[in-house]
């Protein structure tokens, strides 16, 4: 079974990668794969959050229609 990435796991991993770069713990040449992974995580988070935001808007719209 595929281990699906969750928002919290993705955010935690992105924070870890970011902290490593900020502390200078990663050699930039060797860090390219980590940088790429960070960009992939950021894209994943942006897409997931956008989807959740759309779902919330749909729910709000449904309740506004029902209450009128």
C-alpha positions in Angstrom: 0.0 0.0 0.0 1.3 3.4 -1.0 2.1 5.7 2.0 0.1 8.9 1.1 1.7 12.2 2.1 -0.4 14.2 4.5 -0.3 18.0 4.9 1.3 17.8 8.3 4.0 15.4 7.1 4.7 17.5 4.0 4.9 20.7 6.0 7.2 19.0 8.6 9.5 17.7 5.9 9.6 21.1 4.2 10.4 22.9 7.5 13.3 20.4 8.1 14.8 21.0 4.7 14.4 24.8 5.0 16.1 24.7 8.5 19.0 22.7 7.1 19.6 25.3 4.3 19.2 28.2 6.7 21.8 26.7 9.1 24.1 26.1 6.2 24.2 22.4 7.0 23.8 21.4 3.3 26.5 21.8 0.7 24.7 23.6 -2.1 26.0 21.3 -4.8 24.9 18.2 -3.0 21.8 20.0 -1.8 20.2 20.3 -5.2 18.1 17.1 -4.7 16.9 18.5 -1.3 16.1 21.8 -2.9 14.1 20.1 -5.6 12.3 18.0 -2.9 11.5 21.3 -1.1 10.0 22.8 -4.2 7.9 19.6 -4.8 6.7 19.7 -1.2 5.8 23.4 -1.5 3.8 22.7 -4.7 2.0 19.8 -3.0 1.1 21.9 0.0 -0.1 24.8 -2.2 -2.3 22.4 -4.3 -3.7 20.7 -1.2 -4.5 23.9 0.6 -6.1 25.4 -2.5 -8.3 22.2 -2.7 -9.3 22.5 0.9 -10.0 26.2 0.5 -12.3 25.4 -2.4 -14.1 22.8 -0.4 -14.7 25.2 2.5 -16.1 27.8 0.1 -18.5 25.2 -1.4 -19.7 24.3 2.1 -20.1 27.9 3.0 -22.1 28.6 -0.2 -24.3 25.6 0.5 -25.2 26.8 4.0 -25.8 30.3 2.8 -28.3 29.0 0.2 -30.0 26.8 2.7 -30.4 29.6 5.3 -32.0 32.0 2.8 
